Amino acid sequence: MRAAALACASLACACAVEPLNEVCPALDEGELVITEIQGPQTDATTLPQWIEITNLSGRELELVGLHVVLSYLDGSGERVLVLRQQRTLPADAYFTLALVPDNDRPADMDYGLAEEYDGDLYGDGIVRIEACDTLVDAVVYRDLTKAGTWALGAMPPDAEANDAADAWCVDDTAAGADSPSGVPGTPGKANPPCG
């Protein structure tokens, strides 16, 4: 009887511990900006699918707990991808989130999200960057190219500029100084201007 009472007391103590709070990056609207998206490609020799963001906060940011939310244009098919490992993003730097396992990402990718979602980016959709209850940035896109990236050409990038459809264009340039990997896109670097 005494052993049972002690066991119950220990269980009660275990249940009295408060759960850990959700980890949230300290971010305000517009401090991270979506700057480039590469969906599924017809050329199998290209880089994996990815989403690039840039840090416009003016300070170094800790990204653990950041949410990348994918959905169709009508909001259906929502997928919430969480950065569960610590990553630091310096001010004014770019960060590339790839849809591959984190331990199998290419050298110019900064974080692998395949453990969160192993599907494709939607052809028409919305990408949102959230930190708990804060919508940091969102981009609506249509007809995601299968030969290159959907790149924000406005420089410097900002959260208002990337709301305008005409600030975006297809970057299908396969080689040159802006594409160190030799395939279209500029992961981790500024995009060429549109037009």
Secondary structure, DSSP 8 states (H G I E B T S, - for coil): -HHHHHHHHHHHHHHTS-----------TTSEEEEEEE---S-TTS---EEEEEE-SSS-EE-TT-EEEEE-TTS-S-EEEE--S--EE-TT-EEEEESS-GGG--TT--EE-TTT--S---SSEEEEEEETTEEEEEEEE-S--SSSEEEE--SS--TTGGGSGGGEEEE---SSTT-TTSSS--TTS------
